[in-house]
């Protein structure tokens, strides 16, 4: 419920931080801490560990899951409107 409340108030960046770096992004948490100590810019978060667990469950069910990076320059590829 708290997630929807933050989304409703438009706190997308706070929500992203809470669900990745402060949650279970193990590598991102360490990199963020090092960046803060060294006064560097914080890198974008990695995928959360819970997402990797979900992928492994799906692959365990013999589902071929391939992740693709979002490219906003590609519009309606292979879809007819």
C-alpha positions in Angstrom: 0.0 0.0 0.0 2.9 2.4 0.7 4.2 1.9 -2.8 0.9 3.0 -4.3 0.8 6.0 -2.0 4.2 7.2 -3.1 3.4 6.6 -6.7 0.2 8.6 -6.2 2.2 11.5 -4.9 4.5 11.4 -7.8 7.6 10.3 -5.8 8.9 8.0 -8.6 12.6 8.6 -7.8 12.1 8.0 -4.1 10.1 4.9 -4.9 12.8 3.6 -7.3 15.5 4.2 -4.7 13.5 2.4 -2.0 12.8 -0.6 -4.3 16.3 -1.0 -5.6 19.3 0.5 -3.8 17.7 0.5 -0.3 16.1 -2.8 -0.8 17.9 -5.8 -2.4 20.2 -4.3 -5.0 23.4 -5.7 -3.3 25.9 -4.5 -5.9 24.2 -1.1 -6.3 24.1 -0.5 -2.6 27.9 -1.0 -2.3 28.5 1.1 -5.4 26.3 3.9 -4.1 28.0 3.9 -0.7 31.4 4.1 -2.4 30.2 7.0 -4.7 28.9 8.9 -1.7 32.2 8.5 0.2 34.2 9.6 -2.9 31.8 12.4 -3.7 31.1 11.0 -7.2 27.8 10.7 -9.1 25.7 7.7 -8.2 25.3 5.2 -11.0 21.9 3.9 -12.1 20.6 0.9 -10.0 21.1 -2.7 -11.1 18.3 -5.2 -11.2 17.1 -6.2 -7.7 17.9 -9.7 -6.4 14.2 -10.5 -6.1 13.9 -9.9 -9.9 16.7 -12.4 -10.5 15.0 -14.9 -8.3 11.8 -14.5 -10.4 13.8 -15.1 -13.6 15.3 -18.2 -12.1 11.9 -19.5 -11.1 10.6 -18.9 -14.6 13.6 -20.5 -16.2 13.1 -23.5 -13.8 9.7 -23.9 -15.3 11.4 -24.2 -18.7 10.3 -20.8 -19.9 12.8 -19.1 -22.1 13.0 -15.6 -20.7 15.1 -13.0 -22.6 15.6 -9.5 -21.3 15.7 -6.7 -23.8 16.8 -3.1 -23.2 14.1 -0.5 -23.9 14.9 1.7 -26.9 12.5 4.7 -27.3 13.7 5.3 -30.9 12.0 2.0 -32.0 8.3 2.7 -32.3 5.7 -0.1 -33.1 8.2 -2.6 -34.4 6.3 -5.4 -36.0 2.9 -4.1 -34.9 0.2 -2.9 -37.2 -2.3 -0.3 -35.9 
